Amino acid sequence: MTIINHMMKSFAKNVTGLQEGLHPENLAFWYSEIIKEAKDMAPPWLADKINARQDPILPMKFNLDISKRAVRYFMIAVDNNLEKMPSTTKLYFLKVQESLSSEIDKSLV
């Protein structure tokens, strides 16, 4: 019986950890870290064209306001921070990268 209790506690802890990775506060923290790093990498004339705003009504929605020329720096910053993120947050930002890539591809066609 104690093995089952231990397994259930471990399972509950894992699920809680996965849920916390997608909390709006955690996403906002990682967006700020990524934006800060992208601005540091970008040339000074391009740094002010990299921004993200959290939607006040839908807290998990972020409006990424970024120049097409600055997307490269944002992608590099996401790649640099992926290892530090919880797994669900990592999946979220991989999807953000995928969406950005598809939007850039659309604009090139």
C-alpha positions in Angstrom: 0.0 0.0 0.0 2.9 2.4 0.7 4.3 1.9 -2.8 0.9 3.0 -4.3 0.8 6.1 -2.0 4.4 7.0 -3.0 3.6 6.6 -6.7 0.4 8.7 -6.4 2.3 11.5 -4.6 5.0 11.3 -7.2 2.4 11.4 -10.0 0.6 14.4 -8.4 3.9 16.2 -8.0 4.8 15.7 -11.7 1.4 16.9 -12.8 1.6 20.0 -10.6 5.0 20.7 -12.0 3.7 20.5 -15.6 0.7 22.7 -14.8 2.9 25.4 -13.2 5.0 25.6 -16.3 2.1 27.1 -18.2 1.0 29.6 -15.5 0.8 33.2 -17.0 3.3 34.4 -14.5 5.9 31.8 -15.6 5.3 32.6 -19.2 5.6 36.3 -18.5 8.9 35.7 -16.7 10.3 33.6 -19.7 9.1 36.2 -22.2 10.9 38.9 -20.3 14.1 36.9 -20.1 14.0 36.0 -23.8 13.2 39.6 -24.8 16.0 41.0 -22.6 18.5 38.6 -24.2 17.3 39.2 -27.7 17.6 43.0 -27.2 21.2 42.5 -25.9 22.1 40.5 -29.0 20.4 42.8 -31.5 22.0 45.9 -32.9 21.0 49.1 -31.0 18.8 50.4 -33.9 16.9 47.1 -33.8 16.6 46.5 -30.1 13.6 48.8 -29.6 11.7 46.8 -32.2 11.5 43.6 -30.0 8.6 43.7 -27.5 6.0 41.4 -26.0 2.8 42.5 -24.2 0.6 40.3 -22.0 -3.1 40.5 -22.8 -4.9 41.9 -19.7 -8.1 39.9 -20.4 -6.5 36.6 -21.6 -3.3 36.3 -19.4 -1.9 33.4 -21.4 -2.0 35.4 -24.6 1.1 37.5 -25.4 1.3 39.9 -28.3 4.7 39.6 -29.8 5.6 42.9 -31.5 8.8 42.2 -33.4 10.4 43.4 -36.6 11.1 40.8 -39.3 14.8 41.6 -39.1 14.7 41.0 -35.3 13.1 37.6 -35.4 16.5 35.9 -35.8 17.6 37.3 -32.4 14.4 36.3 -30.7 14.8 32.7 -32.1 18.4 32.5 -30.9 17.4 33.8 -27.4 14.6 31.2 -27.2 17.1 28.4 -28.2 19.6 29.7 -25.5 16.9 29.5 -22.8 15.1 26.2 -23.7 17.3 24.1 -21.4 16.5 26.2 -18.4 12.7 26.0 -18.9 10.3 23.5 -17.4 9.1 21.0 -20.1 5.7 22.5 -20.7 7.1 26.0 -21.0 9.7 24.6 -23.4 6.9 23.1 -25.5 5.1 26.4 -25.5 8.1 28.3 -26.8 8.9 25.7 -29.4 5.4 26.3 -30.7 6.0 30.0 -30.6 9.1 29.4 -32.7 7.2 27.3 -35.1 4.5 29.9 -35.5 7.0 32.7 -36.1 8.8 30.6 -38.7 5.6 29.9 -40.6 4.7 33.6 -40.5 8.1 34.6 -41.8 7.9 31.9 -44.5 4.5 33.3 -45.6 5.9 36.8 -45.9 8.7 35.6 -48.1 6.5 33.9 -50.6 
